[in-house]
Amino acid sequence: MEYKIDFDEPFEYDGKKYESIDLSGINDLTGEDAINIDNAYRYNGGMPMPGMEQTAMYAFIVAGIVCDLEDTFFKKLNFRYATQIQSIVSMHFFSAKIRSRLARKLQEPASTSQEQPTPD
């Protein structure tokens, strides 16, 4: 999965110009980060619910922690880049869920039932 987004032109925020952002640090988030992200999500008015990691607000909070930027940085980005960030964050968590389910499935013992003959 590609975690870097290159901007077509530099994006200026808080007196600094950014040519890209790299979200690869998402792989280094900890359980403590998860708690902080959930708290920030609720503080900003988000309602805890299944799939909340797919919302723009949640994605911007995660990206802010990963990139050490305020979530307002992401709110001011061009819509195209904002949705790319949202996609990267949600796909990261979605693919982690899929990997987890697949790993559990692979650990299940194989079915020992034999095929039953079909009546003629």
Stockholm file with secondary structure:
# STOCKHOLM 1.0

chainA/1-120         MEYKIDFDEPFEYDGKKYESIDLSGINDLTGEDAINIDNAYRYNGGMPMPGMEQTAMYAFIVAGIVCDLEDTFFKKLNFRYATQIQSIVSMHFFSAKIRSRLARKLQEPASTSQEQPTPD
#=GR chainA/1-120 SS CCCEEEEEEEEEETTEEEEEEECGGGGGCCHHHHHHHHHHHHHTTCCCCTTGGGSHHHHHHHHHHHHTCCHHHHHTSCHHHHHHHHHHHHHHHHHHHHHHHHHHHHHSCCCCCCCCCCCC
#=GC SS_cons         CCCEEEEEEEEEETTEEEEEEECGGGGGCCHHHHHHHHHHHHHTTCCCCTTGGGSHHHHHHHHHHHHTCCHHHHHTSCHHHHHHHHHHHHHHHHHHHHHHHHHHHHHSCCCCCCCCCCCC
//
